[in-house]
Structure formats: structure tokens, C-alpha cells
Amino acid sequence: MASKDKPLLIISRDALLEALQKAGSGPVFRLVASLGRQGHRIILTAAEPDRWVPTRRNVDQVLVEQQTLMKSARAAGGDIDGVYYVPRSLLTQDRNRREALEDILRRYQLGPESVILLSSSAPFLKAAHRLGIDSREIAPPGKPGRALLAELEGLNAG
């Protein structure tokens, strides 16, 4: 199935941050904007921070980084719907990944055939594959393999 038939892209926030370090924000967010114009919606996923302290008077650094990514995408003419934080747990991590993906599907009212997951996390890719989601591995930092920028370019062309 062509990427245009898959309106939701789930991208690992860490893979996006790595792409921004390597390629700069211009090319990455221009691709995000182009994919949005083609009808894709984009959501980032990340593990719940170790120290999660959102309060009314003290803005957590994780939330500042999230706002920066979203503002940068908007400045390039694109949009990121948000960041879905997957709960951490030593005993239930696999279940948490599966439940997070199922929750995203429910929120967007989509079937797994309408989604592409881009991540360097083998367990997250495995959970997506088990649900029938098109899961594409992105090379983790410092390792050989297909980078996020190359995958986004391929989706943009496809």
C-alpha cells in the first residue's frame, strides 16, 4: 500500500531529534510540512520521562522541548499533532507499547493498515508489527542503517 494511503505517521521523538542534529531543522521540517500537505498527520512517541513534574508554576524541560518541536514544525508550514508518552515499567513495558499503539489507533479512529511507525526501538517496532502496523526501522544514533530523513524523503516521494 502506498504511503499516501496511510494518513498517520507515528515517529519516534528521539529519531526526530537525531535527524535534527544531523540534517538541521530546515530539511526535516520542510519534509514534515510536505507530508502534511499530502494528507498525513504526524504524532511523535517517547518514553515517559523519568522525572515527570508538570506543574502550573514550573514548566518541565520535557514540555519545553515538545513545544519547541511543534513551533519549529509550524514555522516551516507543517504540523505535529503532539507527543504520546508511553508509560515506563520494568514488568509491563511490552504491554505498555501495545496499549499505547492501540490507544493512538482509537484516538485517530484508524485501523492499523492506515498507519506507519518510524522508530529505532526494536521492541516498539515488534509491538507495531504484531498489531498489523507498517513498522519501519530507523537506524539508532551512531549505527548504520536508514536514517529518518531518508525515510521521510521516501514517504514524500511515494
Contact map, one row per residue, 1 for C-alpha under 8 A:
11101100000000000000000000000000000000000000000000000000000000000000000000000000000000000000000000000000000000000000000000000000000000000000000000000000000000
11111100000000000000000000000000000000000000000000000000000000000000000000000000000000000000000000000000000000000000000000000000000000000000000000000000000001
11111110000000000000000000000000000000000000000000000000000000000000000000000000000000000000000000000000000000000001000000000000000000000000000000000000001001
01111110000000000000000000000000000001110000000000000000000000000000000000000000000000000000000000000000000000000000000000000000000000000000000000000000001001
11111110000000000000000000000000000000000000000000000000000000000000000000000000000000000000000000000000000000000100000000000000000000000000000000000000000000
11111111100000000000000000000000000000010000000000000000000000000000000000000000000000000000000000000000000000001111000000000000000000000000000000000000000000
00111111100000000000000000000000000000111000000000000000000000000000000000000000000000000000000000000000000000000110000000000000000000000000000000000000000000
00000111110000000000000000000000000000011110000000000000000000000000000000000000000000000000000000000000000000000111000000000000000000000000000000000000000000
00000111111000000000000000000000000000011110000000000000000000000000000000000000000000000000000000000000000000000011110000000000000000000000000000000000000000
00000001111100000000000000000000000000000111100000000000000000000000000000000000000000000000000000000000000000000011110000000000000000000000000000000000000000
00000000111110110000000000000000000000000111100000000000000000000000000000000000000000000000000000000000000000000000111000000000000000000000000000000000000000
00000000011111110000000000000000000000000001110000000000000000000000000000000000000000000000000000000000000000000000011100000000000000000000000000000000000000
00000000001111111000000000000000000000000001110000000000000000000000000000000000001000000000000000000000000000000000000000000000000000000000000000000000000000
00000000000111111100000000000000000000000000010000000000000000000000000000000000000000000000000000000000000000000000000000000000000000000000000000000000000000
00000000001111111110000000000000000000000000000000000000000000000000000000000000000000000000000000000000000000000000001100000000000000000101000000010000000000
00000000001111111111000000000000000000000000000000000000000000000000000000000000000000000000000000000000000000000000000000000000000000000000000000010000000000
00000000000011111111100000000000000000000000000000000000000000000000000000000000000000000000000000000000000000000000000000000000000000000000000000000000000000
00000000000001111111110000000000000000000000000000000000000000000000000000000000000000000000000000000000000000000000000000000000000000000000100000000000000000
00000000000000111111111100010000000000000000000000000000000000000000000000000000000000000000000000000000000000000000000000000000000000000000000000111000000000
00000000000000011111111110010000000000000000000000000000000000000000000000000000000000000000000000000000000000000000000000000000000000000000000000000000000000
00000000000000001111111110000000000000000000000000000000000000000000000000000000000000000000000000000000000000000000000000000000000000000000000000000000000000
00000000000000000111111100000000000000000000000000000000000000000000000000000000000000000000000000000000000000000000000000000000000000000000000000000000000000
00000000000000000011111111110000000000000000000000000000000000000000000000000000000000000000000000000000000000000000000000000000000000000000000000001000000000
00000000000000000011111111110000000000000000000000000000000000000000000000000000000000000000000000000000000000000000000000000000000000000000000000000000000000
00000000000000000001101111111000000000000000000000000000000000000000000100000000000000000000000000000000000000000000000000000000000000000000000000000000000000
00000000000000000000001111111100000000000000000000000000000000000000000000010000000000000000000000000000000000000000000000000000000000000000000000000000000000
00000000000000000000001111111110000000000000000000000000000000000000000000000000000000000000000000000000000000000000000000000000000000000000000000000000000000
00000000000000000011001111111111000000000000000000000000000000000000000000000000000000000000000000000000000000000000000000000000000000000000000000001000000000
00000000000000000000000011111111100000000000000000000000000000000000000110010100000000000000000000000000000000000000000000000000000000000000000000000000000000
00000000000000000000000001111111110000000000000000000000000000000000000010011100000000000000000000000000000000000000000000000000000000000000000000000000000000
00000000000000000000000000111111111000000000000000000000000000000000000000000000000000000000000000000000000000000000000000000000000000000000000000000001100100
00000000000000000000000000011111111100000100000000000000000000000000000010000110000000000000000000000000000000000000000000000000000000000000000000000001000000
00000000000000000000000000001111111110000000000000000000000000000000000010011110000000000000000000000000000000000000000000000000000000000000000000000000000000
00000000000000000000000000000111111111000000000000000000000000000000000000000100000000000000000000000000000000000000000000000000000000000000000000000000000100
00000000000000000000000000000011111111111000000000000000000000000000000000000000000000000000000000000000000000000000000000000000000000000000000000000000001100
00000000000000000000000000000001111111111100000000000000000000000000000000000110000000000000000000000000000000000000000000000000000000000000000000000000000000
00000000000000000000000000000000111111110000000000000000000000000000000000000100000000000000000000000000000000000000000000000000000000000000000000000000000000
00010000000000000000000000000000011111110000000000000000000000000000000000000000000000000000000000000000000000000000000000000000000000000000000000000000000000
00010010000000000000000000000000001111111000000000000000000000000000000000000000000000000000000000000000000000000000000000000000000000000000000000000000000000
00010111100000000000000000000000001111111100000000000000000000000000000000000000000000000000000000000000000000000000000000000000000000000000000000000000000000
00000011100000000000000000000000001100111110000000000000000000000000000000000011100000000000000000000000000000000000000000000000000000000000000000000000000000
00000001111000000000000000000001000100011111000000000000000000000000000000000011110000000000000000000000000000000000000000000000000000000000000000000000000000
00000001111000000000000000000000000000001111100000000000000000000000000000000001111100000000000000000000000000000000000000000000000000000000000000000000000000
00000000011110000000000000000000000000000111110000000000000000000000000000000001111100000000000000000000000000000000000000000000000000000000000000000000000000
00000000011110000000000000000000000000000011111000000000000000000000000000000000001111000000000000000000000000000000000000000000000000000000000000000000000000
00000000000111000000000000000000000000000001111100000000000000000000000000000000001111000000000000000000000000000000000000000000000000000000000000000000000000
00000000000000000000000000000000000000000000111110000000000000000000000000000000000011110000000000000000000000000000000000000000000000000000000000000000000000
00000000000000000000000000000000000000000000011111010000000000000000000000000000000011110000000000000000000000000000000000000000000000000000000000000000000000
00000000000000000000000000000000000000000000001111110000000001000000000000000000000000000000000000000000000000000000000000000000000000000000000000000000000000
00000000000000000000000000000000000000000000000111110000000000000000000000000000000000000000000000000000000000000000000000000000000000000000000000000000000000
00000000000000000000000000000000000000000000000011111000000000000000000000000000000000000000000000000000000000000000000000000000000000000000000000000000000000
00000000000000000000000000000000000000000000000111111100000100000000000000000000000000000000000000000000000000000000000000000000000000000000000000000000000000
00000000000000000000000000000000000000000000000000111110001100000000000000000000000000000000000000000000000000000000000000000000000000000000000000000000000000
00000000000000000000000000000000000000000000000000011111011100100000000000000000000000000000000000000000000000000000000000000000000000000000000000000000000000
00000000000000000000000000000000000000000000000000001111111100000000000000000000000000000000000000000000000000000000000000000000000000000000000000000000000000
00000000000000000000000000000000000000000000000000000111111000000000000000000000000000000000000000000000000000000000000000000000000000000000000000000000000000
00000000000000000000000000000000000000000000000000000011111000000000000000000000000000000000000000000000000000000000000000000000000000000000000000000000000000
00000000000000000000000000000000000000000000000000000111111100000000000000000000000000000000000000000000000000000000000000000000000000000000000000000000000000
00000000000000000000000000000000000000000000000000001111111110110000000000000000000000000000000000000000000000000000000000000000000000000000000000000000000000
00000000000000000000000000000000000000000000000000011110011111110000000000000000000000000000000000000000000000000000000000000000000000000000000000000000000000
00000000000000000000000000000000000000000000000000000000001111111000000000000000000000000000000000000000000000000000000000000000000000000000000000000000000000
00000000000000000000000000000000000000000000000010000000000111111100000000000000000000000000000000000000000000000000000000000000000000000000000000000000000000
00000000000000000000000000000000000000000000000000000100001111111110000000000000000000000000000000000000000000000000000000000000000000000000000000000000000000
00000000000000000000000000000000000000000000000000000000001111111111000000000000000000000000000000000000000000000000000000000000000000000000000000000000000000
00000000000000000000000000000000000000000000000000000000000011111111100000000000000000000000000000000000000000000000000000000000000000000000000000000000000000
00000000000000000000000000000000000000000000000000000000000001111111110000000000011000000000000000000000000000000000000000000000000000000000000000000000000000
00000000000000000000000000000000000000000000000000000000000000111111111000000000000000000000000000000000000000000000000000000000000000000000000000000000000000
00000000000000000000000000000000000000000000000000000000000000011111111100000000000000000000000000000000000000000000000000000000000000000000000000000000000000
00000000000000000000000000000000000000000000000000000000000000001111111110000000000000000000000000000000000000000000000000000000000000000000000000000000000000
00000000000000000000000000000000000000000000000000000000000000000111111111000011010000000000000000000000000000000000000000000000000000000000000000000000000000
00000000000000000000000000000000000000000000000000000000000000000011111111100000000000000000000000000000000000000000000000000000000000000000000000000000000000
00000000000000000000000010001000000000000000000000000000000000000001111111110000000000000000000000000000000000000000000000000000000000000000000000000000000000
00000000000000000000000000001101100000000000000000000000000000000000111111111111000000000000000000000000000000000000000000000000000000000000000000000000000000
00000000000000000000000000000000000000000000000000000000000000000000011111111111000000000000000000000000000000000000000000000000000000000000000000000000000000
00000000000000000000000000000000000000000000000000000000000000000000001111111100000000000000000000000000000000000000000000000000000000000000000000000000000000
00000000000000000000000001001100100000000000000000000000000000000000000111111100000000000000000000000000000000000000000000000000000000000000000000000000000000
00000000000000000000000000000100100000000000000000000000000000000000000011111110000000000000000000000000000000000000000000000000000000000000000000000000000000
00000000000000000000000000001101110110000000000000000000000000000000000011111111000000000000000000000000000000000000000000000000000000000000000000000000000000
00000000000000000000000000000001100100001100000000000000000000000000010011001111100000000000000000000000000000000000000000000000000000000000000000000000000000
00000000000000000000000000000000000000001111000000000000000000000000010011000111110000000000000000000000000000000000000000000000000000000000000000000000000000
00000000000000000000000000000000000000001111000000000000000000000000000000000011111000000000000000000000000000000000000000000000000000000000000000000000000000
00000000000000000000000000000000000000000111000000000000000000000100010000000001111100000000000000000000000000000000000000000000000000000000000000000000000000
00000000000010000000000000000000000000000011110000000000000000000100000000000000111110000000000000000000000000000000000000000000000000000000000000000000000000
00000000000000000000000000000000000000000011110000000000000000000000000000000000011111000000000000010000000000000000000000000000000000000000000000000000000000
00000000000000000000000000000000000000000000111100000000000000000000000000000000001111100000000000000000000000000000000000000000000000000000000000000000000000
00000000000000000000000000000000000000000000111100000000000000000000000000000000000111110000000110010000000000000000000000000000000000000000000000000000000000
00000000000000000000000000000000000000000000001100000000000000000000000000000000000011111000100100000000000000000000000000000000000000000000000000000000000000
00000000000000000000000000000000000000000000001100000000000000000000000000000000000001111101100100000000000000000000000000000000000000000000000000000000000000
00000000000000000000000000000000000000000000000000000000000000000000000000000000000000111111100100000000000000000000000000000000000000000000000000000000000000
00000000000000000000000000000000000000000000000000000000000000000000000000000000000000011111100000000000000000000000000000000000000000000000000000000000000000
00000000000000000000000000000000000000000000000000000000000000000000000000000000000000001111100000000000000000000000000000000000000000000000000000000000000000
00000000000000000000000000000000000000000000000000000000000000000000000000000000000000011111111100000000000000000000000000000000000000000000000000000000000000
00000000000000000000000000000000000000000000000000000000000000000000000000000000000000111111111110000000000000000000000000000000000000000000000000000000000000
00000000000000000000000000000000000000000000000000000000000000000000000000000000000000000001111111000000000000000000000000110010000000000000000000000000000000
00000000000000000000000000000000000000000000000000000000000000000000000000000000000000000001111111100000000000000000000000000000000000000000000000000000000000
00000000000000000000000000000000000000000000000000000000000000000000000000000000000001111001111111110000000000000000000000000000000000000000000000000000000000
00000000000000000000000000000000000000000000000000000000000000000000000000000000000001000000111111111000000000000000000000010010000000000000000000000000000000
00000000000000000000000000000000000000000000000000000000000000000000000000000000000000000000011111111100000000000000000000010011001000000000000000000000000000
00000000000000000000000000000000000000000000000000000000000000000000000000000000000000000000001111111110000000000000000000000000000000000000000000000000000000
00000000000000000000000000000000000000000000000000000000000000000000000000000000000101000000000111111111000000000000000000000000000000000000000000000000000000
00000000000000000000000000000000000000000000000000000000000000000000000000000000000000000000000011111111100000000000000000000001000000000000000000000000000000
00000000000000000000000000000000000000000000000000000000000000000000000000000000000000000000000001111111110000000000000000000000000000000000000000000000000000
00000000000000000000000000000000000000000000000000000000000000000000000000000000000000000000000000111111111000000000000000000000000000000000000000000000000000
00000000000000000000000000000000000000000000000000000000000000000000000000000000000000000000000000011111111100000000000000000000000000000000000000000000000000
00000000000000000000000000000000000000000000000000000000000000000000000000000000000000000000000000001111111111110000000000000000000000000000000000000000000000
00000000000000000000000000000000000000000000000000000000000000000000000000000000000000000000000000000111111111000000000000000000000000000000000000000000000000
00000000000000000000000000000000000000000000000000000000000000000000000000000000000000000000000000000011111111000000000000000000000000000000000000000000000000
00000000000000000000000000000000000000000000000000000000000000000000000000000000000000000000000000000001111111000000000000000000000000000000000000000000000000
00000000000000000000000000000000000000000000000000000000000000000000000000000000000000000000000000000000111111100000000000000000000000000000000000000000000000
00000000000000000000000000000000000000000000000000000000000000000000000000000000000000000000000000000000111111111110000000000000000000000000000000000000000000
00000000000000000000000000000000000000000000000000000000000000000000000000000000000000000000000000000000100011111110000000000000000000000000000000000000000000
00000000000000000000000000000000000000000000000000000000000000000000000000000000000000000000000000000000100001111110000000000000001111000000000000000000000000
00000100000000000000000000000000000000000000000000000000000000000000000000000000000000000000000000000000000001111110000000000000000111000000000000000000000000
00001111000000000000000000000000000000000000000000000000000000000000000000000000000000000000000000000000000001111111000000000000000010000000000000000000000000
00000111110000000000000000000000000000000000000000000000000000000000000000000000000000000000000000000000000001111111100000000000000011000000000000000000000000
00100101110000000000000000000000000000000000000000000000000000000000000000000000000000000000000000000000000000000111110000000000000011110000000000000000000000
00000000111000000000000000000000000000000000000000000000000000000000000000000000000000000000000000000000000000000011111000001001000011110000000000000000000000
00000000111100000000000000000000000000000000000000000000000000000000000000000000000000000000000000000000000000000001111100000000000000111100000000010000000000
00000000001100100000000000000000000000000000000000000000000000000000000000000000000000000000000000000000000000000000111111011000000000111100000000000000000000
00000000000100100000000000000000000000000000000000000000000000000000000000000000000000000000000000000000000000000000011111001000000000001111000000000000000000
00000000000000000000000000000000000000000000000000000000000000000000000000000000000000000000000000000000000000000000001111111000000000001001000000000000000000
00000000000000000000000000000000000000000000000000000000000000000000000000000000000000000000000000000000000000000000001111111100000000001000000000000000000000
00000000000000000000000000000000000000000000000000000000000000000000000000000000000000000000010000000000000000000000000011111110000000000000000000000000000000
00000000000000000000000000000000000000000000000000000000000000000000000000000000000000000000010011000000000000000000001011111111000000000000000000000000000000
00000000000000000000000000000000000000000000000000000000000000000000000000000000000000000000000000000000000000000000101111111111100000111000000000000000000000
00000000000000000000000000000000000000000000000000000000000000000000000000000000000000000000000000000000000000000000000001111111110000100000000000000000000000
00000000000000000000000000000000000000000000000000000000000000000000000000000000000000000000010011000000000000000000000000111111111000000000000000000000000000
00000000000000000000000000000000000000000000000000000000000000000000000000000000000000000000000001001000000000000000100000011111111111100000000000000000000000
00000000000000000000000000000000000000000000000000000000000000000000000000000000000000000000000000000000000000000000000000001111111111100000000000000000000000
00000000000000000000000000000000000000000000000000000000000000000000000000000000000000000000000000000000000000000000000000000111111110000000000000000000000000
00000000000000000000000000000000000000000000000000000000000000000000000000000000000000000000000001000000000000010000000000000011111110000000000000000000000000
00000000000000000000000000000000000000000000000000000000000000000000000000000000000000000000000000000000000000011000000000000001111111000000000000000000000000
00000000000000000000000000000000000000000000000000000000000000000000000000000000000000000000000000000000000000011111100000000001111111100000000000000000000000
00000000000000000000000000000000000000000000000000000000000000000000000000000000000000000000000000000000000000011011100000000001100111110000000000000000000000
00000000000000000000000000000000000000000000000000000000000000000000000000000000000000000000000000000000000000000001111000001101100011111000000000000000000000
00000000000000000000000000000000000000000000000000000000000000000000000000000000000000000000000000000000000000000001111000001000000001111100000000000000000000
00000000000000000000000000000000000000000000000000000000000000000000000000000000000000000000000000000000000000000000011111001000000000111110000001000000000000
00000000000000100000000000000000000000000000000000000000000000000000000000000000000000000000000000000000000000000000011100000000000000011111000011110010000000
00000000000000000000000000000000000000000000000000000000000000000000000000000000000000000000000000000000000000000000000100000000000000001111111111110000000000
00000000000000100000000000000000000000000000000000000000000000000000000000000000000000000000000000000000000000000000000110000000000000000111111100000000000000
00000000000000000100000000000000000000000000000000000000000000000000000000000000000000000000000000000000000000000000000000000000000000000011111000000000000000
00000000000000000000000000000000000000000000000000000000000000000000000000000000000000000000000000000000000000000000000000000000000000000011111100000000000000
00000000000000000000000000000000000000000000000000000000000000000000000000000000000000000000000000000000000000000000000000000000000000000011111110000000000000
00000000000000000000000000000000000000000000000000000000000000000000000000000000000000000000000000000000000000000000000000000000000000000011011111000000000000
00000000000000000000000000000000000000000000000000000000000000000000000000000000000000000000000000000000000000000000000000000000000000000110001111100000000000
00000000000000000000000000000000000000000000000000000000000000000000000000000000000000000000000000000000000000000000000000000000000000001110000111110110000000
00000000000000000010000000000000000000000000000000000000000000000000000000000000000000000000000000000000000000000000000000000000000000000110000011111110000000
00000000000000110010000000000000000000000000000000000000000000000000000000000000000000000000000000000000000000000000010000000000000000000110000001111111000000
00000000000000000010001000010000000000000000000000000000000000000000000000000000000000000000000000000000000000000000000000000000000000000000000000111111100000
00000000000000000000000000000000000000000000000000000000000000000000000000000000000000000000000000000000000000000000000000000000000000000000000001111111110000
00000000000000000000000000000000000000000000000000000000000000000000000000000000000000000000000000000000000000000000000000000000000000000100000001111111111000
00000000000000000000000000000011000000000000000000000000000000000000000000000000000000000000000000000000000000000000000000000000000000000000000000011111111100
00000000000000000000000000000010000000000000000000000000000000000000000000000000000000000000000000000000000000000000000000000000000000000000000000001111111110
00000000000000000000000000000000000000000000000000000000000000000000000000000000000000000000000000000000000000000000000000000000000000000000000000000111111111
00110000000000000000000000000000001000000000000000000000000000000000000000000000000000000000000000000000000000000000000000000000000000000000000000000011111111
00000000000000000000000000000010011000000000000000000000000000000000000000000000000000000000000000000000000000000000000000000000000000000000000000000001111111
00000000000000000000000000000000000000000000000000000000000000000000000000000000000000000000000000000000000000000000000000000000000000000000000000000000111111
01110000000000000000000000000000000000000000000000000000000000000000000000000000000000000000000000000000000000000000000000000000000000000000000000000000011111
